[in-house]
Amino acid sequence: MKLELKKTNIHEPLNSSQVSELIQMALSDHVTFDDIYNQFGLKESDIKKIMRRNLKFASYRTWRKRVSAFSKRREFYK
């Protein structure tokens, strides 16, 4: 899955469509935090803050568990 990368200015606030795209990317198991950084210029901690603000608490907690488990498994991938 190849995504078109368009880096936004780090100092510009994200509009609602960009936030929606970021959330969709973050929820995907096929997109890494590095991919999101390359497109939006946001660090992992910034992504977590955006996700925490825009998801329900239980949804955020479930996402964090999945991301944490997936990142541990990713170390063993080719």
Secondary structure in CASP SS format (residue, H / E / C, confidence):
PFRMAT SS
TARGET T0000
AUTHOR 0000-0000-0000
METHOD secondary structure of the structure
MODEL  1
M C 1.00
K C 1.00
L C 1.00
E C 1.00
L C 1.00
K C 1.00
K C 1.00
T C 1.00
N C 1.00
I C 1.00
H C 1.00
E C 1.00
P C 1.00
L C 1.00
N C 1.00
S H 1.00
S H 1.00
Q H 1.00
V H 1.00
S H 1.00
E H 1.00
L H 1.00
I H 1.00
Q H 1.00
M H 1.00
A H 1.00
L H 1.00
S C 1.00
D C 1.00
H C 1.00
V C 1.00
T C 1.00
F H 1.00
D H 1.00
D H 1.00
I H 1.00
Y H 1.00
N H 1.00
Q H 1.00
F H 1.00
G C 1.00
L C 1.00
K C 1.00
E H 1.00
S H 1.00
D H 1.00
I H 1.00
K H 1.00
K H 1.00
I H 1.00
M H 1.00
R H 1.00
R H 1.00
N H 1.00
L C 1.00
K C 1.00
F H 1.00
A H 1.00
S H 1.00
Y H 1.00
R H 1.00
T H 1.00
W H 1.00
R H 1.00
K H 1.00
R H 1.00
V H 1.00
S H 1.00
A H 1.00
F H 1.00
S H 1.00
K H 1.00
R H 1.00
R H 1.00
E C 1.00
F C 1.00
Y C 1.00
K C 1.00
END
